[in-house]
C-alpha cells in the first residue's frame, strides 16, 4: 500500500469516527443509543461476574476432589509399598 493510500485511509477512518462520535454525543438518538449501550454493557458485566463466580466455585470443587483423590492414591501407594517391602523381606 502506498503512503498516499495510507494517508487517505487514515483520513477517512478519522472522519468516520468523528461522525460516529458526533451522532452519539450531539443528537437525541445518540442519547438513546448511549443508554442502550450502557444497559447492554451493564448486562454483560453482570453476566461476566456471574460466570466468574461460577468458575471460582467449580475450580474450588475440583481442587477439593483432586486433594481427596491424591490422598487416596497416596494411601494406596504406601500400602502397596509396604506390601512389596514385606514380600521382599
PyMOL Python script that loads the backbone (N, CA, C, O; Angstrom):
from pymol import cmd

cmd.read_pdbstr("""\
ATOM      1  N   UNK A   1       0.850  -1.165   0.000  1.00  0.00           N
ATOM      2  CA  UNK A   1       0.000   0.000   0.000  1.00  0.00           C
ATOM      3  C   UNK A   1       0.903   1.236   0.000  1.00  0.00           C
ATOM      4  O   UNK A   1       1.872   1.302   0.756  1.00  0.00           O
ATOM      5  N   UNK A   2       0.584   2.202  -0.840  1.00  0.00           N
ATOM      6  CA  UNK A   2       1.378   3.417  -0.950  1.00  0.00           C
ATOM      7  C   UNK A   2       1.075   4.350   0.214  1.00  0.00           C
ATOM      8  O   UNK A   2       0.042   4.239   0.873  1.00  0.00           O
ATOM      9  N   UNK A   3       2.001   5.269   0.447  1.00  0.00           N
ATOM     10  CA  UNK A   3       1.818   6.227   1.535  1.00  0.00           C
ATOM     11  C   UNK A   3       0.569   7.082   1.334  1.00  0.00           C
ATOM     12  O   UNK A   3      -0.150   7.374   2.289  1.00  0.00           O
ATOM     13  N   UNK A   4       0.311   7.488   0.071  1.00  0.00           N
ATOM     14  CA  UNK A   4      -0.874   8.302  -0.205  1.00  0.00           C
ATOM     15  C   UNK A   4      -2.145   7.536   0.147  1.00  0.00           C
ATOM     16  O   UNK A   4      -3.099   8.107   0.674  1.00  0.00           O
ATOM     17  N   UNK A   5      -2.148   6.233  -0.151  1.00  0.00           N
ATOM     18  CA  UNK A   5      -3.313   5.404   0.173  1.00  0.00           C
ATOM     19  C   UNK A   5      -3.497   5.292   1.682  1.00  0.00           C
ATOM     20  O   UNK A   5      -4.616   5.353   2.191  1.00  0.00           O
ATOM     21  N   UNK A   6      -2.393   5.130   2.380  1.00  0.00           N
ATOM     22  CA  UNK A   6      -2.459   5.032   3.837  1.00  0.00           C
ATOM     23  C   UNK A   6      -2.980   6.326   4.450  1.00  0.00           C
ATOM     24  O   UNK A   6      -3.794   6.300   5.372  1.00  0.00           O
ATOM     25  N   UNK A   7      -2.508   7.451   3.936  1.00  0.00           N
ATOM     26  CA  UNK A   7      -2.953   8.744   4.457  1.00  0.00           C
ATOM     27  C   UNK A   7      -4.439   8.933   4.179  1.00  0.00           C
ATOM     28  O   UNK A   7      -5.181   9.365   5.061  1.00  0.00           O
ATOM     29  N   UNK A   8      -4.881   8.617   2.970  1.00  0.00           N
ATOM     30  CA  UNK A   8      -6.292   8.743   2.613  1.00  0.00           C
ATOM     31  C   UNK A   8      -7.159   7.836   3.478  1.00  0.00           C
ATOM     32  O   UNK A   8      -8.223   8.243   3.946  1.00  0.00           O
ATOM     33  N   UNK A   9      -6.704   6.616   3.686  1.00  0.00           N
ATOM     34  CA  UNK A   9      -7.439   5.672   4.530  1.00  0.00           C
ATOM     35  C   UNK A   9      -7.512   6.185   5.971  1.00  0.00           C
ATOM     36  O   UNK A   9      -8.553   6.065   6.617  1.00  0.00           O
ATOM     37  N   UNK A  10      -6.431   6.747   6.470  1.00  0.00           N
ATOM     38  CA  UNK A  10      -6.417   7.310   7.818  1.00  0.00           C
ATOM     39  C   UNK A  10      -7.379   8.473   7.952  1.00  0.00           C
ATOM     40  O   UNK A  10      -8.092   8.578   8.950  1.00  0.00           O
ATOM     41  N   UNK A  11      -7.406   9.347   6.957  1.00  0.00           N
ATOM     42  CA  UNK A  11      -8.322  10.497   6.982  1.00  0.00           C
ATOM     43  C   UNK A  11      -9.772  10.022   6.946  1.00  0.00           C
ATOM     44  O   UNK A  11     -10.611  10.530   7.690  1.00  0.00           O
ATOM     45  N   UNK A  12     -10.067   9.055   6.087  1.00  0.00           N
ATOM     46  CA  UNK A  12     -11.432   8.525   6.015  1.00  0.00           C
ATOM     47  C   UNK A  12     -11.843   7.855   7.326  1.00  0.00           C
ATOM     48  O   UNK A  12     -12.978   8.003   7.779  1.00  0.00           O
ATOM     49  N   UNK A  13     -10.914   7.121   7.926  1.00  0.00           N
ATOM     50  CA  UNK A  13     -11.213   6.475   9.207  1.00  0.00           C
ATOM     51  C   UNK A  13     -11.470   7.490  10.300  1.00  0.00           C
ATOM     52  O   UNK A  13     -12.395   7.329  11.096  1.00  0.00           O
ATOM     53  N   UNK A  14     -10.655   8.541  10.345  1.00  0.00           N
ATOM     54  CA  UNK A  14     -10.838   9.589  11.347  1.00  0.00           C
ATOM     55  C   UNK A  14     -12.166  10.319  11.122  1.00  0.00           C
ATOM     56  O   UNK A  14     -12.863  10.650  12.082  1.00  0.00           O
ATOM     57  N   UNK A  15     -12.513  10.569   9.866  1.00  0.00           N
ATOM     58  CA  UNK A  15     -13.786  11.229   9.569  1.00  0.00           C
ATOM     59  C   UNK A  15     -14.961  10.365  10.002  1.00  0.00           C
ATOM     60  O   UNK A  15     -15.929  10.867  10.573  1.00  0.00           O
ATOM     61  N   UNK A  16     -14.879   9.076   9.733  1.00  0.00           N
ATOM     62  CA  UNK A  16     -15.957   8.165  10.131  1.00  0.00           C
ATOM     63  C   UNK A  16     -16.085   8.127  11.653  1.00  0.00           C
ATOM     64  O   UNK A  16     -17.197   8.132  12.181  1.00  0.00           O
ATOM     65  N   UNK A  17     -14.968   8.089  12.351  1.00  0.00           N
ATOM     66  CA  UNK A  17     -15.001   8.091  13.812  1.00  0.00           C
ATOM     67  C   UNK A  17     -15.605   9.403  14.317  1.00  0.00           C
ATOM     68  O   UNK A  17     -16.387   9.404  15.268  1.00  0.00           O
ATOM     69  N   UNK A  18     -15.249  10.497  13.692  1.00  0.00           N
ATOM     70  CA  UNK A  18     -15.803  11.794  14.084  1.00  0.00           C
ATOM     71  C   UNK A  18     -17.302  11.857  13.899  1.00  0.00           C
ATOM     72  O   UNK A  18     -18.021  12.373  14.755  1.00  0.00           O
ATOM     73  N   UNK A  19     -17.771  11.332  12.785  1.00  0.00           N
ATOM     74  CA  UNK A  19     -19.220  11.302  12.533  1.00  0.00           C
ATOM     75  C   UNK A  19     -19.919  10.436  13.575  1.00  0.00           C
ATOM     76  O   UNK A  19     -20.957  10.826  14.108  1.00  0.00           O
ATOM     77  N   UNK A  20     -19.363   9.275  13.866  1.00  0.00           N
ATOM     78  CA  UNK A  20     -19.972   8.377  14.858  1.00  0.00           C
ATOM     79  C   UNK A  20     -20.024   9.041  16.225  1.00  0.00           C
ATOM     80  O   UNK A  20     -21.043   8.967  16.913  1.00  0.00           O
ATOM     81  N   UNK A  21     -18.941   9.686  16.622  1.00  0.00           N
ATOM     82  CA  UNK A  21     -18.913  10.367  17.927  1.00  0.00           C
ATOM     83  C   UNK A  21     -19.921  11.507  17.942  1.00  0.00           C
ATOM     84  O   UNK A  21     -20.623  11.712  18.933  1.00  0.00           O
ATOM     85  N   UNK A  22     -19.989  12.244  16.845  1.00  0.00           N
ATOM     86  CA  UNK A  22     -20.953  13.335  16.764  1.00  0.00           C
ATOM     87  C   UNK A  22     -22.382  12.842  16.890  1.00  0.00           C
ATOM     88  O   UNK A  22     -23.195  13.460  17.577  1.00  0.00           O
ATOM     89  N   UNK A  23     -22.692  11.746  16.240  1.00  0.00           N
ATOM     90  CA  UNK A  23     -24.050  11.194  16.320  1.00  0.00           C
ATOM     91  C   UNK A  23     -24.372  10.695  17.724  1.00  0.00           C
ATOM     92  O   UNK A  23     -25.498  10.838  18.201  1.00  0.00           O
ATOM     93  N   UNK A  24     -23.381  10.113  18.374  1.00  0.00           N
ATOM     94  CA  UNK A  24     -23.627   9.578  19.717  1.00  0.00           C
ATOM     95  C   UNK A  24     -23.773  10.679  20.761  1.00  0.00           C
ATOM     96  O   UNK A  24     -24.566  10.542  21.693  1.00  0.00           O
ATOM     97  N   UNK A  25     -23.033  11.751  20.623  1.00  0.00           N
ATOM     98  CA  UNK A  25     -22.997  12.740  21.692  1.00  0.00           C
ATOM     99  C   UNK A  25     -23.799  14.011  21.432  1.00  0.00           C
ATOM    100  O   UNK A  25     -24.036  14.777  22.366  1.00  0.00           O
ATOM    101  N   UNK A  26     -24.217  14.256  20.216  1.00  0.00           N
ATOM    102  CA  UNK A  26     -24.856  15.531  19.938  1.00  0.00           C
ATOM    103  C   UNK A  26     -26.232  15.405  19.313  1.00  0.00           C
ATOM    104  O   UNK A  26     -26.745  16.385  18.772  1.00  0.00           O
ATOM    105  N   UNK A  27     -26.843  14.240  19.367  1.00  0.00           N
ATOM    106  CA  UNK A  27     -28.202  14.086  18.845  1.00  0.00           C
ATOM    107  C   UNK A  27     -29.061  13.390  19.889  1.00  0.00           C
ATOM    108  O   UNK A  27     -28.550  12.717  20.784  1.00  0.00           O
ATOM    109  N   UNK A  28     -30.354  13.560  19.764  1.00  0.00           N
ATOM    110  CA  UNK A  28     -31.295  12.902  20.684  1.00  0.00           C
ATOM    111  C   UNK A  28     -31.215  11.386  20.532  1.00  0.00           C
ATOM    112  O   UNK A  28     -31.246  10.654  21.521  1.00  0.00           O
ATOM    113  N   UNK A  29     -31.114  10.923  19.293  1.00  0.00           N
ATOM    114  CA  UNK A  29     -30.966   9.486  19.052  1.00  0.00           C
ATOM    115  C   UNK A  29     -29.676   8.972  19.679  1.00  0.00           C
ATOM    116  O   UNK A  29     -29.612   7.836  20.149  1.00  0.00           O
ATOM    117  N   UNK A  30     -28.654   9.815  19.681  1.00  0.00           N
ATOM    118  CA  UNK A  30     -27.380   9.428  20.289  1.00  0.00           C
ATOM    119  C   UNK A  30     -27.528   9.166  21.777  1.00  0.00           C
ATOM    120  O   UNK A  30     -26.913   8.251  22.325  1.00  0.00           O
ATOM    121  N   UNK A  31     -28.362   9.991  22.431  1.00  0.00           N
ATOM    122  CA  UNK A  31     -28.601   9.775  23.867  1.00  0.00           C
ATOM    123  C   UNK A  31     -29.253   8.418  24.106  1.00  0.00           C
ATOM    124  O   UNK A  31     -28.884   7.693  25.030  1.00  0.00           O
ATOM    125  N   UNK A  32     -30.222   8.087  23.268  1.00  0.00           N
ATOM    126  CA  UNK A  32     -30.899   6.789  23.393  1.00  0.00           C
ATOM    127  C   UNK A  32     -29.917   5.648  23.127  1.00  0.00           C
ATOM    128  O   UNK A  32     -29.912   4.633  23.823  1.00  0.00           O
ATOM    129  N   UNK A  33     -29.099   5.841  22.116  1.00  0.00           N
ATOM    130  CA  UNK A  33     -28.113   4.808  21.774  1.00  0.00           C
ATOM    131  C   UNK A  33     -27.115   4.629  22.905  1.00  0.00           C
ATOM    132  O   UNK A  33     -26.748   3.500  23.232  1.00  0.00           O
ATOM    133  N   UNK A  34     -26.671   5.727  23.505  1.00  0.00           N
ATOM    134  CA  UNK A  34     -25.724   5.623  24.625  1.00  0.00           C
ATOM    135  C   UNK A  34     -26.355   4.879  25.797  1.00  0.00           C
ATOM    136  O   UNK A  34     -25.697   4.075  26.458  1.00  0.00           O
ATOM    137  N   UNK A  35     -27.646   5.156  26.053  1.00  0.00           N
ATOM    138  CA  UNK A  35     -28.339   4.448  27.141  1.00  0.00           C
ATOM    139  C   UNK A  35     -28.417   2.950  26.843  1.00  0.00           C
ATOM    140  O   UNK A  35     -28.204   2.121  27.728  1.00  0.00           O
ATOM    141  N   UNK A  36     -28.726   2.611  25.586  1.00  0.00           N
ATOM    142  CA  UNK A  36     -28.783   1.196  25.203  1.00  0.00           C
ATOM    143  C   UNK A  36     -27.415   0.543  25.367  1.00  0.00           C
ATOM    144  O   UNK A  36     -27.300  -0.572  25.876  1.00  0.00           O
ATOM    145  N   UNK A  37     -26.387   1.252  24.930  1.00  0.00           N
ATOM    146  CA  UNK A  37     -25.025   0.714  25.057  1.00  0.00           C
ATOM    147  C   UNK A  37     -24.675   0.508  26.524  1.00  0.00           C
ATOM    148  O   UNK A  37     -24.087  -0.509  26.893  1.00  0.00           O
ATOM    149  N   UNK A  38     -25.041   1.487  27.366  1.00  0.00           N
ATOM    150  CA  UNK A  38     -24.739   1.378  28.801  1.00  0.00           C
ATOM    151  C   UNK A  38     -25.476   0.195  29.422  1.00  0.00           C
ATOM    152  O   UNK A  38     -24.888  -0.572  30.184  1.00  0.00           O
ATOM    153  N   UNK A  39     -26.759   0.044  29.099  1.00  0.00           N
ATOM    154  CA  UNK A  39     -27.532  -1.077  29.654  1.00  0.00           C
ATOM    155  C   UNK A  39     -26.963  -2.416  29.181  1.00  0.00           C
ATOM    156  O   UNK A  39     -26.859  -3.366  29.957  1.00  0.00           O
ATOM    157  N   UNK A  40     -26.602  -2.475  27.919  1.00  0.00           N
ATOM    158  CA  UNK A  40     -26.024  -3.707  27.387  1.00  0.00           C
ATOM    159  C   UNK A  40     -24.696  -4.018  28.073  1.00  0.00           C
ATOM    160  O   UNK A  40     -24.429  -5.164  28.435  1.00  0.00           O
ATOM    161  N   UNK A  41     -23.870  -2.994  28.249  1.00  0.00           N
ATOM    162  CA  UNK A  41     -22.581  -3.191  28.924  1.00  0.00           C
ATOM    163  C   UNK A  41     -22.799  -3.631  30.372  1.00  0.00           C
ATOM    164  O   UNK A  41     -22.083  -4.498  30.872  1.00  0.00           O
ATOM    165  N   UNK A  42     -23.789  -3.032  31.046  1.00  0.00           N
ATOM    166  CA  UNK A  42     -24.093  -3.439  32.423  1.00  0.00           C
ATOM    167  C   UNK A  42     -24.555  -4.893  32.475  1.00  0.00           C
ATOM    168  O   UNK A  42     -24.148  -5.648  33.357  1.00  0.00           O
ATOM    169  N   UNK A  43     -25.402  -5.277  31.530  1.00  0.00           N
ATOM    170  CA  UNK A  43     -25.871  -6.670  31.481  1.00  0.00           C
ATOM    171  C   UNK A  43     -24.702  -7.625  31.256  1.00  0.00           C
ATOM    172  O   UNK A  43     -24.609  -8.672  31.896  1.00  0.00           O
ATOM    173  N   UNK A  44     -23.814  -7.250  30.338  1.00  0.00           N
ATOM    174  CA  UNK A  44     -22.647  -8.092  30.068  1.00  0.00           C
ATOM    175  C   UNK A  44     -21.754  -8.185  31.306  1.00  0.00           C
ATOM    176  O   UNK A  44     -21.230  -9.255  31.616  1.00  0.00           O
ATOM    177  N   UNK A  45     -21.583  -7.077  32.005  1.00  0.00           N
ATOM    178  CA  UNK A  45     -20.750  -7.079  33.210  1.00  0.00           C
ATOM    179  C   UNK A  45     -21.361  -7.996  34.271  1.00  0.00           C
ATOM    180  O   UNK A  45     -20.647  -8.756  34.926  1.00  0.00           O
ATOM    181  N   UNK A  46     -22.679  -7.923  34.437  1.00  0.00           N
ATOM    182  CA  UNK A  46     -23.348  -8.803  35.406  1.00  0.00           C
ATOM    183  C   UNK A  46     -23.175 -10.269  35.013  1.00  0.00           C
ATOM    184  O   UNK A  46     -22.880 -11.117  35.855  1.00  0.00           O
ATOM    185  N   UNK A  47     -23.360 -10.553  33.733  1.00  0.00           N
ATOM    186  CA  UNK A  47     -23.207 -11.933  33.257  1.00  0.00           C
ATOM    187  C   UNK A  47     -21.783 -12.425  33.457  1.00  0.00           C
ATOM    188  O   UNK A  47     -21.557 -13.565  33.862  1.00  0.00           O
ATOM    189  N   UNK A  48     -20.832 -11.559  33.170  1.00  0.00           N
ATOM    190  CA  UNK A  48     -19.426 -11.932  33.341  1.00  0.00           C
ATOM    191  C   UNK A  48     -19.119 -12.179  34.807  1.00  0.00           C
ATOM    192  O   UNK A  48     -18.400 -13.121  35.140  1.00  0.00           O
ATOM    193  N   UNK A  49     -19.655 -11.342  35.684  1.00  0.00           N
ATOM    194  CA  UNK A  49     -19.455 -11.535  37.123  1.00  0.00           C
ATOM    195  C   UNK A  49     -20.013 -12.868  37.592  1.00  0.00           C
ATOM    196  O   UNK A  49     -19.377 -13.576  38.373  1.00  0.00           O
ATOM    197  N   UNK A  50     -21.203 -13.207  37.115  1.00  0.00           N
ATOM    198  CA  UNK A  50     -21.814 -14.491  37.481  1.00  0.00           C
ATOM    199  C   UNK A  50     -20.990 -15.654  36.941  1.00  0.00           C
ATOM    200  O   UNK A  50     -20.793 -16.662  37.620  1.00  0.00           O
ATOM    201  N   UNK A  51     -20.516 -15.502  35.723  1.00  0.00           N
ATOM    202  CA  UNK A  51     -19.697 -16.546  35.110  1.00  0.00           C
ATOM    203  C   UNK A  51     -18.394 -16.747  35.877  1.00  0.00           C
ATOM    204  O   UNK A  51     -17.967 -17.882  36.090  1.00  0.00           O
ATOM    205  N   UNK A  52     -17.768 -15.665  36.288  1.00  0.00           N
ATOM    206  CA  UNK A  52     -16.526 -15.759  37.054  1.00  0.00           C
ATOM    207  C   UNK A  52     -16.780 -16.425  38.405  1.00  0.00           C
ATOM    208  O   UNK A  52     -16.001 -17.272  38.841  1.00  0.00           O
ATOM    209  N   UNK A  53     -17.862 -16.043  39.059  1.00  0.00           N
ATOM    210  CA  UNK A  53     -18.190 -16.642  40.363  1.00  0.00           C
ATOM    211  C   UNK A  53     -18.444 -18.134  40.220  1.00  0.00           C
ATOM    212  O   UNK A  53     -17.991 -18.927  41.045  1.00  0.00           O
ATOM    213  N   UNK A  54     -19.159 -18.513  39.184  1.00  0.00           N
ATOM    214  CA  UNK A  54     -19.420 -19.928  38.923  1.00  0.00           C
ATOM    215  C   UNK A  54     -18.111 -20.666  38.651  1.00  0.00           C
ATOM    216  O   UNK A  54     -17.911 -21.784  39.126  1.00  0.00           O
ATOM    217  N   UNK A  55     -17.236 -20.042  37.894  1.00  0.00           N
ATOM    218  CA  UNK A  55     -15.929 -20.649  37.617  1.00  0.00           C
ATOM    219  C   UNK A  55     -15.116 -20.850  38.881  1.00  0.00           C
ATOM    220  O   UNK A  55     -14.459 -21.878  39.043  1.00  0.00           O
ATOM    221  N   UNK A  56     -15.156 -19.868  39.784  1.00  0.00           N
ATOM    222  CA  UNK A  56     -14.433 -19.994  41.058  1.00  0.00           C
ATOM    223  C   UNK A  56     -14.964 -21.174  41.872  1.00  0.00           C
ATOM    224  O   UNK A  56     -14.195 -21.942  42.450  1.00  0.00           O
ATOM    225  N   UNK A  57     -16.302 -21.305  41.907  1.00  0.00           N
ATOM    226  CA  UNK A  57     -16.902 -22.416  42.650  1.00  0.00           C
ATOM    227  C   UNK A  57     -16.510 -23.761  42.041  1.00  0.00           C
ATOM    228  O   UNK A  57     -16.171 -24.700  42.761  1.00  0.00           O
ATOM    229  N   UNK A  58     -16.559 -23.847  40.718  1.00  0.00           N
ATOM    230  CA  UNK A  58     -16.177 -25.092  40.050  1.00  0.00           C
ATOM    231  C   UNK A  58     -14.714 -25.425  40.291  1.00  0.00           C
ATOM    232  O   UNK A  58     -14.364 -26.583  40.516  1.00  0.00           O
ATOM    233  N   UNK A  59     -13.867 -24.418  40.245  1.00  0.00           N
ATOM    234  CA  UNK A  59     -12.444 -24.627  40.489  1.00  0.00           C
ATOM    235  C   UNK A  59     -12.194 -25.086  41.921  1.00  0.00           C
ATOM    236  O   UNK A  59     -11.350 -25.947  42.167  1.00  0.00           O
ATOM    237  N   UNK A  60     -12.932 -24.507  42.861  1.00  0.00           N
ATOM    238  CA  UNK A  60     -12.807 -24.911  44.257  1.00  0.00           C
ATOM    239  C   UNK A  60     -13.239 -26.376  44.438  1.00  0.00           C
ATOM    240  O   UNK A  60     -12.576 -27.144  45.134  1.00  0.00           O
ATOM    241  N   UNK A  61     -14.350 -26.746  43.806  1.00  0.00           N
ATOM    242  CA  UNK A  61     -14.826 -28.131  43.877  1.00  0.00           C
ATOM    243  C   UNK A  61     -13.797 -29.094  43.290  1.00  0.00           C
ATOM    244  O   UNK A  61     -13.513 -30.142  43.870  1.00  0.00           O
ATOM    245  N   UNK A  62     -13.243 -28.730  42.136  1.00  0.00           N
ATOM    246  CA  UNK A  62     -12.228 -29.580  41.512  1.00  0.00           C
ATOM    247  C   UNK A  62     -10.996 -29.710  42.385  1.00  0.00           C
ATOM    248  O   UNK A  62     -10.390 -30.778  42.468  1.00  0.00           O
ATOM    249  N   UNK A  63     -10.633 -28.624  43.032  1.00  0.00           N
ATOM    250  CA  UNK A  63      -9.465 -28.648  43.918  1.00  0.00           C
ATOM    251  C   UNK A  63      -9.688 -29.614  45.078  1.00  0.00           C
ATOM    252  O   UNK A  63      -8.807 -30.404  45.417  1.00  0.00           O
ATOM    253  N   UNK A  64     -10.869 -29.543  45.680  1.00  0.00           N
ATOM    254  CA  UNK A  64     -11.178 -30.449  46.798  1.00  0.00           C
ATOM    255  C   UNK A  64     -11.187 -31.909  46.346  1.00  0.00           C
ATOM    256  O   UNK A  64     -10.682 -32.789  47.044  1.00  0.00           O
ATOM    257  N   UNK A  65     -11.770 -32.157  45.161  1.00  0.00           N
ATOM    258  CA  UNK A  65     -11.800 -33.520  44.635  1.00  0.00           C
ATOM    259  C   UNK A  65     -10.392 -34.020  44.329  1.00  0.00           C
ATOM    260  O   UNK A  65     -10.070 -35.179  44.587  1.00  0.00           O
ATOM    261  N   UNK A  66      -9.562 -33.150  43.784  1.00  0.00           N
ATOM    262  CA  UNK A  66      -8.186 -33.538  43.456  1.00  0.00           C
ATOM    263  C   UNK A  66      -7.410 -33.873  44.723  1.00  0.00           C
ATOM    264  O   UNK A  66      -6.651 -34.842  44.754  1.00  0.00           O
ATOM    265  N   UNK A  67      -7.600 -33.074  45.767  1.00  0.00           N
ATOM    266  CA  UNK A  67      -6.912 -33.344  47.042  1.00  0.00           C
ATOM    267  C   UNK A  67      -7.365 -34.673  47.629  1.00  0.00           C
ATOM    268  O   UNK A  67      -6.546 -35.447  48.124  1.00  0.00           O
ATOM    269  N   UNK A  68      -8.675 -34.941  47.575  1.00  0.00           N
ATOM    270  CA  UNK A  68      -9.196 -36.200  48.109  1.00  0.00           C
ATOM    271  C   UNK A  68      -8.656 -37.379  47.310  1.00  0.00           C
ATOM    272  O   UNK A  68      -8.253 -38.387  47.889  1.00  0.00           O
ATOM    273  N   UNK A  69      -8.646 -37.261  45.986  1.00  0.00           N
ATOM    274  CA  UNK A  69      -8.118 -38.341  45.147  1.00  0.00           C
ATOM    275  C   UNK A  69      -6.628 -38.542  45.379  1.00  0.00           C
ATOM    276  O   UNK A  69      -6.147 -39.675  45.380  1.00  0.00           O
ATOM    277  N   UNK A  70      -5.892 -37.445  45.575  1.00  0.00           N
ATOM    278  CA  UNK A  70      -4.466 -37.563  45.836  1.00  0.00           C
ATOM    279  C   UNK A  70      -4.224 -38.329  47.133  1.00  0.00           C
ATOM    280  O   UNK A  70      -3.330 -39.172  47.203  1.00  0.00           O
ATOM    281  N   UNK A  71      -5.018 -38.035  48.154  1.00  0.00           N
ATOM    282  CA  UNK A  71      -4.858 -38.738  49.433  1.00  0.00           C
ATOM    283  C   UNK A  71      -5.129 -40.233  49.268  1.00  0.00           C
ATOM    284  O   UNK A  71      -4.428 -41.065  49.844  1.00  0.00           O
ATOM    285  N   UNK A  72      -6.159 -40.571  48.471  1.00  0.00           N
ATOM    286  CA  UNK A  72      -6.469 -41.981  48.235  1.00  0.00           C
ATOM    287  C   UNK A  72      -5.320 -42.676  47.503  1.00  0.00           C
ATOM    288  O   UNK A  72      -4.899 -43.768  47.884  1.00  0.00           O
ATOM    289  N   UNK A  73      -4.826 -42.035  46.461  1.00  0.00           N
ATOM    290  CA  UNK A  73      -3.742 -42.625  45.676  1.00  0.00           C
ATOM    291  C   UNK A  73      -2.486 -42.754  46.533  1.00  0.00           C
ATOM    292  O   UNK A  73      -1.785 -43.763  46.459  1.00  0.00           O
ATOM    293  N   UNK A  74      -2.202 -41.750  47.335  1.00  0.00           N
ATOM    294  CA  UNK A  74      -1.023 -41.788  48.197  1.00  0.00           C
ATOM    295  C   UNK A  74      -1.132 -42.936  49.196  1.00  0.00           C
ATOM    296  O   UNK A  74      -0.168 -43.664  49.436  1.00  0.00           O
ATOM    297  N   UNK A  75      -2.325 -43.085  49.774  1.00  0.00           N
ATOM    298  CA  UNK A  75      -2.537 -44.170  50.732  1.00  0.00           C
ATOM    299  C   UNK A  75      -2.362 -45.530  50.066  1.00  0.00           C
ATOM    300  O   UNK A  75      -1.720 -46.418  50.628  1.00  0.00           O
ATOM    301  N   UNK A  76      -2.929 -45.701  48.871  1.00  0.00           N
ATOM    302  CA  UNK A  76      -2.792 -46.974  48.162  1.00  0.00           C
ATOM    303  C   UNK A  76      -1.336 -47.244  47.792  1.00  0.00           C
ATOM    304  O   UNK A  76      -0.876 -48.384  47.849  1.00  0.00           O
ATOM    305  N   UNK A  77      -0.616 -46.193  47.415  1.00  0.00           N
ATOM    306  CA  UNK A  77       0.790 -46.352  47.052  1.00  0.00           C
ATOM    307  C   UNK A  77       1.606 -46.755  48.277  1.00  0.00           C
ATOM    308  O   UNK A  77       2.496 -47.600  48.182  1.00  0.00           O
ATOM    309  N   UNK A  78       1.307 -46.160  49.408  1.00  0.00           N
ATOM    310  CA  UNK A  78       2.020 -46.527  50.637  1.00  0.00           C
ATOM    311  C   UNK A  78       1.713 -47.963  51.033  1.00  0.00           C
ATOM    312  O   UNK A  78       2.605 -48.709  51.437  1.00  0.00           O
ATOM    313  N   UNK A  79       0.439 -48.348  50.913  1.00  0.00           N
ATOM    314  CA  UNK A  79       0.068 -49.721  51.232  1.00  0.00           C
ATOM    315  C   UNK A  79       0.784 -50.703  50.303  1.00  0.00           C
ATOM    316  O   UNK A  79       1.294 -51.732  50.746  1.00  0.00           O
ATOM    317  N   UNK A  80       0.814 -50.375  49.028  1.00  0.00           N
ATOM    318  CA  UNK A  80       1.482 -51.250  48.060  1.00  0.00           C
ATOM    319  C   UNK A  80       2.979 -51.311  48.347  1.00  0.00           C
ATOM    320  O   UNK A  80       3.594 -52.370  48.229  1.00  0.00           O
ATOM    321  N   UNK A  81       3.559 -50.183  48.722  1.00  0.00           N
ATOM    322  CA  UNK A  81       4.990 -50.146  49.027  1.00  0.00           C
ATOM    323  C   UNK A  81       5.293 -51.001  50.246  1.00  0.00           C
ATOM    324  O   UNK A  81       6.280 -51.737  50.263  1.00  0.00           O
ATOM    325  N   UNK A  82       4.456 -50.908  51.258  1.00  0.00           N
ATOM    326  CA  UNK A  82       4.656 -51.706  52.467  1.00  0.00           C
ATOM    327  C   UNK A  82       4.495 -53.187  52.147  1.00  0.00           C
ATOM    328  O   UNK A  82       5.277 -54.009  52.623  1.00  0.00           O
ATOM    329  N   UNK A  83       3.505 -53.533  51.358  1.00  0.00           N
ATOM    330  CA  UNK A  83       3.256 -54.909  50.984  1.00  0.00           C
ATOM    331  C   UNK A  83       4.451 -55.468  50.192  1.00  0.00           C
ATOM    332  O   UNK A  83       4.876 -56.603  50.411  1.00  0.00           O
ATOM    333  N   UNK A  84       4.976 -54.669  49.286  1.00  0.00           N
ATOM    334  CA  UNK A  84       6.134 -55.080  48.497  1.00  0.00           C
ATOM    335  C   UNK A  84       7.362 -55.248  49.388  1.00  0.00           C
ATOM    336  O   UNK A  84       8.140 -56.186  49.214  1.00  0.00           O
ATOM    337  N   UNK A  85       7.531 -54.340  50.336  1.00  0.00           N
ATOM    338  CA  UNK A  85       8.668 -54.442  51.258  1.00  0.00           C
ATOM    339  C   UNK A  85       8.542 -55.703  52.097  1.00  0.00           C
ATOM    340  O   UNK A  85       9.540 -56.376  52.357  1.00  0.00           O
ATOM    341  N   UNK A  86       7.336 -56.030  52.520  1.00  0.00           N
ATOM    342  CA  UNK A  86       7.127 -57.241  53.310  1.00  0.00           C
ATOM    343  C   UNK A  86       7.401 -58.498  52.505  1.00  0.00           C
ATOM    344  O   UNK A  86       7.916 -59.482  53.037  1.00  0.00           O
ATOM    345  N   UNK A  87       7.058 -58.469  51.220  1.00  0.00           N
ATOM    346  CA  UNK A  87       7.302 -59.616  50.360  1.00  0.00           C
ATOM    347  C   UNK A  87       8.798 -59.831  50.132  1.00  0.00           C
ATOM    348  O   UNK A  87       9.269 -60.966  50.057  1.00  0.00           O
ATOM    349  N   UNK A  88       9.529 -58.737  50.023  1.00  0.00           N
ATOM    350  CA  UNK A  88      10.970 -58.826  49.778  1.00  0.00           C
ATOM    351  C   UNK A  88      11.698 -59.337  51.018  1.00  0.00           C
ATOM    352  O   UNK A  88      12.660 -60.097  50.908  1.00  0.00           O
ATOM    353  N   UNK A  89      11.241 -58.922  52.192  1.00  0.00           N
ATOM    354  CA  UNK A  89      11.941 -59.296  53.430  1.00  0.00           C
ATOM    355  C   UNK A  89      11.803 -60.736  53.795  1.00  0.00           C
ATOM    356  O   UNK A  89      12.345 -61.169  54.812  1.00  0.00           O
TER     357      UNK A  89
END
""", "prot")
cmd.dss("prot")
cmd.show_as("cartoon", "prot")
cmd.util.cbc("prot")
cmd.orient("prot")
